[in-house]
């Protein structure tokens, strides 16, 4: 029955990763502009970030949720950054091939995946809530659980995140094959998605405090 912890971790990570977020957008964007191999680097690092966030949530549980509720400026800053980056991408002109190559060399896909995964308070809150649900359904999980239980659970979390981002990448390839000159609209689409995510986050904060 110990395998149940792997399954729970896998399913919890998939549910948490399905909503469109920064990591998902980065994978889609990279797949369309470059290739699936580069996107997989983002997914690999994002999976590591997901494990770290879920581990921290398990460690802190209610403390983590209270921290972000008490320090709303962190969520406000993230919302403003998302909207700002989205606006930059939306109004960004098409780069020349030479500039694009230089930017490729300057950017680390692993760093992109890790940062988009780790700088995500809603995901941390999701894991706090997820652990509350898990522990209320006859599946007790804590840092005092056996090493094998913790390993299976967090391995499931990693695979769940990786699998979800992989499916996003595959879906992007299907889009790429059906449309020509897709790169001309990727920046605008990505920009709009980031703006929407930022606005939704801002609306949630406003509604929560009024």
N, C-alpha and C positions, 0 to 999 in steps of 0.2 A: 504493500500500500504506500510505501514511501515515494513511489513514482508519481503519486497524486500531486506532490509539491511541485514537481517539474511541470505537470500539466496546468496547474493553477498559475504558476509564474508565466508560462507561455501564453495562456489565454488572457491574463491580466495585462501583459505587455501589448498584445495585439489590440485589445480594446482601447488601451491608452494611446496607441500609435496610429490608429485608423483616422481620427480627425486630422484634417489638414493643418500642419504646423510648419515651423521653420525648417526642421530637418527634412520633412516630406518635400517641401518646396525646393530645397537645395538639391535633393536627389533628382527630382523631376527636371529642374533647370540644367543640372550637369549632364544628365542623360541626353537631353535634347541638344544641348550645345556642344557636348564633347562625345562621351560614350558611356556605356553601362559600367565599364571597368573603373572609370574615375568616380562614378556615382557610388559604386560599391565601397570605395574608400571612405566616403562620407557616412555610409550606412554602418560600416565597421566601427568607426569612432563614435557615432551616435549611439550604437549599442552599448559601448563602454560607458558613455555618459548616462544612459538609462539605468544601467546597473548601479552606478554610483548614486544617482538620485533616489532610486528605490531603497538602496541600503541606508542612505541618510534618513529617508522617511521612516524606515523601520526603526532606526535608532532613536529618532527624535519624536516621531509620531505626532501627537497633539502640539508639541512645542513648535514644530516646523510650521504647522498651519497657523498657529497664533502669531508667529514671528512675521509672516507675510501679511496677516490681517492688521497687525499693529504698525508695520512699516510699509504703508501704502505707496510711499514715494518710489520704492523699488519697482512695483508694478507699473506705476505711472511712467517712470523712465523707460522701461521696456516697451510700453505702448507707444511712447513718443519716438523711440528708436525705430520700431517696426514701421510706423507711418512715414518717418523721414526717409528710411531706406527705400520704402515702396515708392515714394514720390520721386526719388532720385532715379530709380530704375525705370519708372514710367516715362519720365521726360528725357531719359538718356538717349543720345543719338547712337546710331550703329557705329561700332568701332571698326577701324581698319584691321585687316588680317594681321599686320605686324604688331599692332597694339594688343590685339587679343592674345597673340603668342606670348608677349611679354607678361601680360597679366596671368596667364596660365602658369608661367614659371614662378611668379611671385606669390601665388596662392597655394596654400597647403590644403588639400581636400580632407586630410585627417583633422587638421585644426578646425576647418569649417564644420565638419560633422560633430566634433566634440563640443565646440562652442554653441552651436545651434541646439544641441541636445542638453547641455548642462545649464545654460542660461535660460531656463524655462520654468518659472515659478508655478504656472498652472499644472505642469506635469508633476512637480513635487507634491502639490496639494492633492492631485489625483491619486498618487501613491499612498498618501496619508489616509485618504478616504478608502482606498482599495484595501489597505491592511485592516482597517476597522471592519469592513465587510467580511474579509477573509476570516478574521478571528472571531466573528460572530456566527460562523457557520461550521462549527466543530472542526476547524482546521487551525490549530494554534501555531503561530509562527512568531518567533522573537529571536533576538541575538543570542539567547540562551539555548536555542534549538541545536540539535546535533549538527556537526559539520557537514555530514552527508545531506541532511535536509536543506540546509542553507545553500549548499553548492547546487543541488538540483533545482531549487527554486530560482536562484539568480541566473543559472545557466538557461533555464526556461525563459526568464525575462530577456536575456540577451538574444536568444534565438527568435523570440517573438518580435522584438524590435527589428532585428535584421530581416526576418521574413517579410514583415509588413513593408519595409522600405524597398526590399527587393521586388515585391509585387508592384509598388508604385513605379519603380524603374521600368519593369516590363510593360506596364500600361503606357508609360511615356514612349517606349519604342514603337508600340502600335500606332500611337498618334504621329510619331515622326515619319513612319512609313506611309501614312495616308495623306499627309500634307506636305506641300513643297514650300521652300523658303520659310520654314517654321521659325528660324532664328530671328526673323524680322519682328515677330510679335511676342517672343518669349519674355523679353524685358518688361513689356507692358503688362502681360498676363501675371508675371511674378510680382510686379509692382502693385497691381490691383489686389492680389491675394494678400500681400503683406499689409497693405493699407486696411483691408477688411479685417484681418486678424487683430491689428492694432486698435481699430475702432471698436470691435467687439469687446476687446479687453477693457478699453476705456469706458464703454457703456456699462459693462458689468461692475466696474469700480464705482461708477456714478450711482447705479441702482442700489448697490450694496450699502452706500453711505448716505442714502436719502430715503 
